[in-house]
Amino acid sequence: MIETSVGSFSPERRMLIDGKLVEAASGKLFDNINPATEEVLGSVADAGHEDMEQAIASARRAFDETDWSTDHAFRRRCLEQLQEAMESEREQMRAELVAEVGTPVRVTRGAQLDLPLEDAFRWPAEQIDQFAWERQLADGNAFGVASKRKVVKEPQGVVGAVLPWNFPFEVAANKLGPILATGNTVVVKPAPDTPWSATRLGRLIAEHTDIPAGVVNIVPSSDHLVGEDLTLDPRVDLISFTGSTVTGKRIMEKGAATLKRVFLELGGKSAMIVCEDADLAAVLPAAGGVCTHAGQGCAMLTRVLLPRSRYAEGAEILKSVMENIRYGDPTDPNNVQGPQVSAKQRDRVLAYIQKGIDEGATLAVGGGRPDHLDKGYFVEPTLFLDVDNSMTIAQEEIFGPVLAVIPYDDEEDAIRIANDSSYGLSGAVHSASPERAMAIARRIRTGSISVNGGMWYGADGPYGGYKSSGVGRQNGVEGFETYLETKLVGYIG
């Protein structure tokens, strides 16, 4: 029997528009489903186009008519207030994430909650005082006019922030921190599968901070086209989107009419290169990370590249790893894998598994729905061996607990296979020689990479992808500047 929570929490069903917690103008609600039990947890306001219109107008007014964009000290104080408010409800947030996302509680001790709560707002708040908002250039004499010159950084304006369902709080925090620190206003559209972490943020902002009305608006909706209003509306200056590459391309296409600025953090098909000199017994258990949170993470290492000379040995280790993944009840602190977020996502993963079988990969572990769990959107930890990199399961993002193991001939072949992907989000290299591992890492076309188990995550680390994995960076100085425009000033005096 699966318990529905690890503690108590009080969900917020209202949205935040123009500083007020309100129901949808239509009065409509939509259900929030627990993916581990398939039961209705509760409901949330179901915004329509009229609600989004009000939110965009509110954000535009707050940017144009208040001093939010120019008062650095005030912004920092507001971010510190929000940090304190979130800390006060940490355990409620944890229980809520386990319930609505289906994330294992142990995952909330890392990137699902505790890591972003530690620095996603603190680091941008510190940057308000440390960032070079202006820099002086050398004096110029263009056109015979002796002039002083400087570069000024200013906020973009109104940002539309569109959130995914897999790490909803983590992504919201890592967007809102720099968006607000740089002086922008924002309309947040949470994913309909996981709306409560965003509406909770809305309540905390309304009840515990001095953030002016309209600076932050939270607009949940079951209708994805309501979120598309942000892309189409000329009053919105930039779209910050995390999600699928397909949707990212649509945002670029639809935003072209207004030359919308975009930040896109999209899909991945990241490769773990294991060199022949690596300690396989020590290295390969990390490949079980593909099952963490049911594989629902864009940076997860979904392809393992093994040298042919040690392929059989590595395959046996990986079989043992995947057969011993703890999964099931997300409230059980021993489990690393919970359910897929929805029946639709579960069926999508199962279809990819069938595709792998049909294309000739060897199904070595898992591959179906677990017999011992009669409720919930679960998929067994799944291992494919003898995968060719041209197969669908090696080229397309599955977003499930599915690991594809690919043999390679030599170092050049491994690099070729790793780069033979439309994606370029993350990756990993393992070798007994740190110098060799680093040299290989430099040749992998990807936005982040782990060398011999090193971790790159943090609010100060610019995260994003090459190729179809996105445009721009989130976090770090580069991510901070994503939400800024650059003005060049020539002046006399």
C-alpha positions as CSV (number, residue, x, y, z in Angstrom):
1,M,0.0,0.0,0.0
2,I,1.5,3.3,-1.1
3,E,1.1,6.2,1.3
4,T,0.2,9.5,-0.2
5,S,2.7,11.8,1.5
6,V,5.7,11.9,3.8
7,G,4.1,14.6,5.9
8,S,1.3,17.1,5.9
9,F,0.9,20.0,3.5
10,S,-1.7,22.5,2.6
11,P,-1.9,23.1,-1.2
12,E,-2.7,26.5,-2.7
13,R,-5.3,26.2,-5.4
14,R,-5.4,30.0,-6.2
15,M,-3.2,31.8,-8.7
16,L,-1.3,35.0,-8.1
17,I,-2.3,37.9,-10.5
18,D,-1.5,41.5,-9.8
19,G,-0.6,40.8,-6.2
20,K,-3.8,39.0,-5.3
21,L,-4.5,35.3,-4.8
22,V,-7.5,34.6,-7.1
23,E,-9.6,31.9,-8.6
24,A,-9.9,31.6,-12.4
25,A,-12.2,34.2,-13.9
26,S,-14.3,31.3,-15.3
27,G,-14.4,29.6,-11.9
28,K,-13.0,26.4,-13.4
29,L,-10.7,24.0,-11.6
30,F,-8.6,21.1,-12.7
31,D,-7.5,18.0,-10.8
32,N,-4.0,17.3,-9.5
33,I,-3.3,13.6,-9.7
34,N,-0.9,11.6,-7.5
35,P,1.1,9.5,-10.0
36,A,2.0,6.9,-7.4
37,T,-1.6,6.1,-6.5
38,E,-3.6,7.5,-9.5
39,E,-5.8,9.3,-7.0
40,V,-7.0,12.9,-7.1
41,L,-5.0,14.9,-4.6
42,G,-7.1,18.1,-5.0
43,S,-7.6,20.8,-7.5
44,V,-6.2,24.1,-8.7
45,A,-7.5,27.1,-10.5
46,D,-7.8,26.5,-14.3
47,A,-6.8,29.8,-15.9
48,G,-8.2,30.8,-19.3
49,H,-7.0,33.4,-21.8
50,E,-8.7,36.2,-19.9
51,D,-6.6,35.4,-16.8
52,M,-3.4,35.3,-18.8
53,E,-4.3,38.6,-20.4
54,Q,-4.7,40.1,-16.9
55,A,-1.4,38.6,-15.7
56,I,0.6,40.0,-18.7
57,A,-1.0,43.4,-18.4
58,S,-0.1,43.4,-14.7
59,A,3.5,42.4,-15.3
60,R,3.8,45.0,-18.0
61,R,2.4,47.7,-15.7
62,A,4.7,46.7,-12.8
63,F,7.7,47.0,-15.0
64,D,6.8,50.2,-16.7
65,E,5.3,52.1,-13.8
66,T,7.2,51.1,-10.7
67,D,10.9,51.4,-9.6
68,W,11.3,47.6,-9.3
69,S,13.7,47.6,-12.2
70,T,16.0,50.2,-10.7
71,D,15.9,49.8,-7.0
72,H,18.6,47.2,-6.4
73,A,18.5,47.3,-2.6
74,F,14.8,46.7,-2.5
75,R,15.0,43.8,-4.9
76,R,17.6,42.1,-2.7
77,R,15.5,42.6,0.4
78,C,12.5,41.0,-1.3
79,L,14.5,38.0,-2.5
80,E,15.8,37.5,1.1
81,Q,12.2,37.7,2.4
82,L,11.2,35.0,-0.1
83,Q,14.1,32.8,0.9
84,E,13.1,33.0,4.5
85,A,9.4,32.3,3.6
86,M,10.4,29.2,1.6
87,E,12.7,27.9,4.4
88,S,9.8,28.1,6.8
89,E,7.7,25.7,4.7
90,R,10.5,23.4,3.5
91,E,8.9,20.2,4.9
92,Q,5.5,21.1,3.5
93,M,7.1,21.7,0.1
94,R,8.9,18.3,0.4
95,A,5.7,16.4,1.1
96,E,3.9,18.3,-1.7
97,L,6.6,17.5,-4.3
98,V,6.5,13.8,-3.4
99,A,2.7,13.7,-3.7
100,E,2.2,15.7,-6.9
101,V,5.4,14.9,-8.8
102,G,5.8,11.3,-7.6
103,T,9.5,12.1,-6.9
104,P,11.2,9.8,-4.3
105,V,11.6,11.6,-1.0
106,R,15.4,11.0,-1.2
107,V,15.5,13.0,-4.5
108,T,14.1,16.0,-2.6
109,R,17.3,15.9,-0.5
110,G,19.1,16.9,-3.7
111,A,18.1,18.7,-6.9
112,Q,14.3,18.4,-6.4
113,L,14.3,20.7,-3.4
114,D,17.2,21.1,-1.0
115,L,19.9,22.1,-3.4
116,P,18.0,24.8,-5.2
117,L,16.5,26.0,-1.9
118,E,20.1,26.5,-0.7
119,D,21.3,28.8,-3.4
120,A,18.9,29.5,-6.3
121,F,17.7,32.7,-4.7
122,R,20.7,33.5,-2.5
123,W,23.3,33.6,-5.3
124,P,21.3,35.9,-7.6
125,A,20.5,38.2,-4.6
126,E,24.3,38.5,-3.9
127,Q,24.9,39.3,-7.5
128,I,22.7,42.4,-7.2
129,D,25.6,44.0,-5.2
130,Q,28.5,42.3,-7.1
131,F,27.5,42.4,-10.7
132,A,29.0,45.0,-13.0
133,W,25.9,46.9,-14.0
134,E,28.0,49.5,-15.8
135,R,31.5,49.5,-17.3
136,Q,33.4,52.4,-18.7
137,L,35.0,52.1,-22.1
138,A,38.0,54.1,-23.4
139,D,37.1,57.6,-24.5
140,G,36.2,57.8,-28.2
141,N,36.6,60.4,-31.0
142,A,34.3,59.0,-33.6
143,F,33.1,61.6,-36.2
144,G,35.5,64.1,-34.5
145,V,33.4,64.2,-31.3
146,A,35.4,63.6,-28.1
147,S,33.1,61.5,-26.1
148,K,33.0,59.4,-23.0
149,R,31.5,55.9,-23.3
150,K,30.0,53.3,-21.1
151,V,28.0,50.1,-21.3
152,V,24.9,49.8,-19.1
153,K,23.1,46.6,-18.3
154,E,19.3,46.8,-18.0
155,P,16.5,44.3,-17.4
156,Q,14.7,42.8,-20.5
157,G,11.3,43.7,-19.2
158,V,8.5,41.2,-18.9
159,V,9.5,37.5,-18.9
160,G,7.3,34.6,-19.6
161,A,8.6,31.6,-17.6
162,V,7.2,28.3,-18.7
163,L,8.0,25.4,-16.3
164,P,8.3,21.6,-16.8
165,W,6.7,19.0,-14.6
166,N,9.8,16.9,-13.8
167,F,11.7,19.3,-11.4
168,P,9.0,22.0,-11.0
169,F,10.4,23.8,-7.9
170,E,14.0,23.5,-9.0
171,V,13.4,25.0,-12.4
172,A,11.0,27.7,-10.9
173,A,13.6,28.8,-8.4
174,N,16.5,28.8,-10.9
175,K,14.4,31.0,-13.2
176,L,12.8,33.3,-10.7
177,G,16.1,34.0,-8.8
178,P,17.9,35.7,-11.7
179,I,14.7,37.1,-13.3
180,L,13.8,39.0,-10.2
181,A,17.4,39.9,-9.2
182,T,17.9,41.6,-12.6
183,G,14.8,43.7,-12.3
184,N,12.4,42.0,-14.6
185,T,8.7,41.2,-14.0
186,V,7.4,37.7,-14.8
187,V,4.4,35.6,-15.6
188,V,4.9,32.0,-14.6
189,K,3.0,29.2,-16.4
190,P,3.5,25.9,-14.4
191,A,3.0,22.5,-16.0
192,P,-0.5,21.2,-15.5
193,D,0.8,17.9,-14.1
194,T,2.6,19.7,-11.2
195,P,1.0,23.1,-10.4
196,W,1.1,23.3,-6.6
197,S,4.8,24.0,-6.1
198,A,4.3,27.1,-8.2
199,T,1.0,28.2,-6.6
200,R,2.7,27.8,-3.2
201,L,5.4,30.2,-4.3
202,G,2.7,32.6,-5.4
203,R,1.1,32.5,-1.9
204,L,4.5,33.0,-0.2
205,I,5.2,36.0,-2.3
206,A,1.8,37.5,-1.6
207,E,1.8,36.9,2.1
208,H,5.4,37.1,3.2
209,T,7.3,39.5,0.9
210,D,7.1,43.2,-0.2
211,I,7.4,42.2,-3.9
212,P,5.1,44.8,-5.6
213,A,1.8,43.7,-7.2
214,G,2.3,42.5,-10.7
215,V,6.0,41.8,-10.4
216,V,5.3,38.0,-10.1
217,N,2.2,36.3,-11.5
218,I,1.5,32.6,-11.3
219,V,-1.0,31.3,-13.9
220,P,-1.8,27.5,-13.8
221,S,-3.9,26.1,-16.6
222,S,-4.8,22.7,-18.1
223,D,-4.7,24.3,-21.5
224,H,-1.2,24.6,-23.0
225,L,-2.5,27.2,-25.5
226,V,-3.1,29.6,-22.6
227,G,0.7,29.4,-22.0
228,E,1.3,30.1,-25.6
229,D,-0.2,33.5,-25.1
230,L,3.1,34.5,-23.5
231,T,4.9,33.7,-26.8
232,L,2.5,35.5,-29.0
233,D,2.0,38.7,-26.9
234,P,4.2,41.6,-27.9
235,R,4.2,42.9,-24.3
236,V,6.3,39.9,-23.2
237,D,10.0,40.6,-24.0
238,L,11.5,37.2,-23.3
239,I,10.4,33.6,-22.9
240,S,12.3,31.4,-20.5
241,F,11.3,27.8,-21.2
242,T,12.5,24.5,-19.9
243,G,11.0,21.4,-21.5
244,S,11.0,19.4,-24.7
245,T,12.8,20.3,-27.8
246,V,9.6,20.0,-29.8
247,T,8.0,22.7,-27.7
248,G,11.1,24.8,-27.7
249,K,11.1,24.9,-31.5
250,R,7.4,25.9,-31.5
251,I,8.2,28.8,-29.1
252,M,11.0,30.0,-31.5
253,E,8.6,29.8,-34.4
254,K,5.7,31.5,-32.8
255,G,7.9,34.1,-31.1
256,A,9.5,35.1,-34.4
257,A,6.6,37.5,-35.2
258,T,7.7,39.8,-32.3
259,L,11.4,38.9,-32.4
260,K,10.9,37.4,-29.0
261,R,14.1,36.8,-27.0
262,V,14.3,33.2,-25.8
263,F,16.1,31.1,-23.3
264,L,15.5,27.4,-24.0
265,E,16.7,24.5,-21.9
266,L,15.6,21.5,-23.8
267,G,16.1,17.8,-24.2
268,G,19.2,15.6,-23.9
269,K,20.6,12.2,-24.8
270,S,23.7,12.3,-22.8
271,A,26.5,9.7,-23.1
272,M,28.7,8.2,-20.4
273,I,32.1,7.3,-22.0
274,V,33.8,4.6,-20.0
275,C,37.5,4.1,-21.1
276,E,39.1,0.7,-21.1
277,D,41.4,1.7,-18.3
278,A,38.6,2.6,-15.9
279,D,37.6,0.6,-12.8
280,L,34.3,-0.7,-14.1
281,A,33.1,-2.0,-10.8
282,A,33.6,1.4,-9.2
283,V,32.3,3.5,-12.2
284,L,29.3,1.6,-13.6
285,P,27.0,1.7,-10.6
286,A,26.6,5.4,-11.3
287,A,24.8,4.5,-14.5
288,G,21.9,3.4,-12.3
289,G,21.3,7.2,-12.0
290,V,19.2,6.9,-15.1
291,C,16.5,5.5,-12.9
292,T,16.6,8.4,-10.4
293,H,13.1,10.0,-10.4
294,A,12.1,7.4,-13.0
295,G,14.5,8.8,-15.5
296,Q,12.6,12.0,-15.8
297,G,15.6,14.3,-16.0
298,C,17.0,16.0,-19.2
299,A,20.7,15.7,-18.1
300,M,20.6,12.1,-17.1
301,L,23.1,9.8,-18.7
302,T,21.0,7.5,-20.9
303,R,23.7,6.1,-23.1
304,V,26.7,4.1,-21.7
305,L,29.6,3.6,-24.1
306,L,31.7,0.6,-23.3
307,P,34.9,-0.5,-25.0
308,R,34.4,-3.8,-26.9
309,S,37.4,-5.2,-25.1
310,R,35.5,-5.1,-21.8
311,Y,32.0,-5.1,-23.1
312,A,30.9,-8.4,-21.6
313,E,32.4,-7.6,-18.2
314,G,30.7,-4.2,-18.2
315,A,27.3,-5.6,-19.4
316,E,27.3,-8.1,-16.4
317,I,27.9,-5.2,-13.9
318,L,25.2,-3.1,-15.5
319,K,22.7,-6.0,-15.4
320,S,23.4,-6.3,-11.7
321,V,23.0,-2.6,-11.1
322,M,19.7,-2.3,-12.9
323,E,18.3,-5.5,-11.3
324,N,18.9,-4.0,-7.9
325,I,17.5,-0.5,-8.3
326,R,15.1,0.3,-5.4
327,Y,11.8,1.5,-6.8
328,G,8.2,1.9,-6.0
329,D,6.6,4.0,-3.2
330,P,8.1,7.5,-3.4
331,T,7.7,8.1,0.3
332,D,10.0,5.2,1.1
333,P,13.5,6.8,1.7
334,N,15.2,3.7,0.3
335,N,13.7,4.1,-3.2
336,V,15.4,6.2,-5.9
337,Q,12.7,5.6,-8.6
338,G,9.1,6.5,-8.4
339,P,6.4,6.5,-11.0
340,Q,6.3,8.3,-14.3
341,V,4.4,11.6,-13.9
342,S,1.3,10.5,-15.8
343,A,-0.3,7.6,-17.7
344,K,0.6,9.4,-20.9
345,Q,4.2,9.5,-20.0
346,R,4.2,5.9,-18.8
347,D,2.8,4.7,-22.1
348,R,5.3,6.8,-24.0
349,V,8.2,5.1,-22.2
350,L,6.7,1.7,-22.8
351,A,6.3,2.5,-26.5
352,Y,10.0,3.4,-26.7
353,I,10.9,0.1,-25.0
354,Q,8.9,-1.8,-27.6
355,K,10.7,0.2,-30.3
356,G,14.0,-0.9,-28.9
357,I,13.0,-4.5,-29.0
358,D,11.6,-4.2,-32.6
359,E,14.8,-2.6,-33.8
360,G,17.0,-5.5,-32.5
361,A,18.4,-4.3,-29.2
362,T,18.8,-6.9,-26.5
363,L,16.4,-6.4,-23.6
364,A,18.5,-7.5,-20.6
365,V,16.5,-6.2,-17.6
366,G,12.9,-4.9,-17.1
367,G,11.0,-3.6,-20.0
368,G,7.4,-3.5,-18.7
369,R,5.1,-2.5,-15.9
370,P,6.0,-4.1,-12.5
371,D,3.7,-7.0,-11.4
372,H,3.9,-6.1,-7.7
373,L,2.5,-2.5,-8.1
374,D,-1.1,-2.6,-9.2
375,K,-1.5,1.2,-8.9
376,G,0.6,4.1,-10.2
377,Y,2.3,4.9,-13.4
378,F,5.4,2.7,-12.9
379,V,7.9,1.3,-15.4
380,E,10.5,-1.3,-14.5
381,P,14.2,-0.2,-14.5
382,T,15.1,-1.2,-18.1
383,L,18.5,-2.1,-19.6
384,F,19.2,-2.6,-23.3
385,L,22.4,-4.2,-24.5
386,D,23.9,-4.4,-28.0
387,V,22.5,-1.0,-29.0
388,D,23.5,0.6,-32.2
389,N,23.7,4.4,-31.9
390,S,21.4,4.7,-34.9
391,M,18.5,3.0,-33.1
392,T,15.6,5.1,-31.9
393,I,16.3,4.4,-28.2
394,A,19.9,5.8,-28.7
395,Q,18.8,8.9,-30.6
396,E,15.5,10.1,-29.0
397,E,14.9,11.3,-25.5
398,I,12.8,8.7,-23.7
399,F,12.4,10.4,-20.2
400,G,12.1,7.1,-18.5
401,P,14.3,4.6,-16.6
402,V,15.8,3.2,-19.7
403,L,19.6,2.7,-20.3
404,A,21.1,1.9,-23.7
405,V,24.6,0.3,-23.7
406,I,26.6,0.8,-26.9
407,P,30.0,-0.8,-27.7
408,Y,32.8,1.2,-29.2
409,D,36.2,0.3,-30.9
410,D,38.6,3.0,-29.7
411,E,38.7,6.4,-28.2
412,E,38.0,8.1,-31.5
413,D,35.0,5.9,-32.0
414,A,33.7,6.7,-28.5
415,I,33.9,10.4,-29.2
416,R,32.2,10.0,-32.6
417,I,29.3,8.1,-31.0
418,A,28.9,10.5,-28.2
419,N,28.7,13.4,-30.6
420,D,26.4,11.6,-33.0
421,S,23.3,13.0,-31.6
422,S,21.0,16.0,-32.3
423,Y,21.3,16.8,-28.6
424,G,24.2,18.2,-26.6
425,L,23.1,18.8,-23.0
426,S,25.4,16.8,-20.7
427,G,27.7,13.8,-20.5
428,A,30.4,12.1,-18.5
429,V,33.9,10.6,-19.1
430,H,35.6,8.0,-16.8
431,S,39.3,7.1,-17.1
432,A,42.1,6.0,-14.8
433,S,44.0,9.0,-16.2
434,P,42.4,12.4,-15.2
435,E,44.3,14.1,-18.1
436,R,42.9,11.6,-20.6
437,A,39.4,12.0,-19.3
438,M,39.7,15.8,-19.5
439,A,41.0,15.7,-23.0
440,I,38.1,13.5,-24.1
441,A,35.6,15.8,-22.3
442,R,36.9,18.8,-24.2
443,R,36.0,17.1,-27.5
444,I,32.4,16.3,-26.5
445,R,29.9,18.8,-27.9
446,T,27.8,19.3,-24.8
447,G,26.9,22.1,-22.4
448,S,28.0,20.3,-19.2
449,I,30.1,17.3,-18.5
450,S,31.3,15.3,-15.6
451,V,34.9,14.1,-15.5
452,N,35.5,11.1,-13.2
453,G,32.4,11.7,-11.2
454,G,32.8,15.5,-10.7
455,M,29.5,17.4,-10.2
456,W,28.9,20.7,-12.0
457,Y,25.5,21.7,-10.5
458,G,25.0,25.0,-8.7
459,A,23.4,28.4,-9.0
460,D,26.7,29.9,-10.0
461,G,27.2,27.3,-12.8
462,P,25.9,28.2,-16.3
463,Y,23.7,25.3,-17.4
464,G,22.3,24.7,-20.9
465,G,23.0,22.8,-24.1
466,Y,24.6,22.7,-27.6
467,K,22.6,21.9,-30.7
468,S,19.0,20.9,-30.1
469,S,19.4,20.9,-26.4
470,G,18.8,24.6,-26.2
471,V,19.6,28.3,-26.6
472,G,21.4,30.2,-23.8
473,R,22.3,29.4,-20.3
474,Q,20.5,29.2,-16.9
475,N,22.4,30.1,-13.7
476,G,25.8,31.6,-13.4
477,V,26.9,35.0,-14.7
478,E,25.9,33.9,-18.2
479,G,22.4,33.0,-16.9
480,F,22.2,36.3,-15.0
481,E,22.9,38.2,-18.3
482,T,20.2,36.2,-20.1
483,Y,17.7,38.5,-18.5
484,L,19.6,41.7,-19.2
485,E,19.8,44.0,-22.2
486,T,22.9,45.9,-23.1
487,K,22.9,49.7,-23.7
488,L,25.9,51.6,-25.1
489,V,26.0,55.2,-24.1
490,G,28.2,58.0,-25.5
491,Y,28.2,61.2,-23.6
492,I,29.9,64.5,-23.0
493,G,30.5,65.9,-19.6
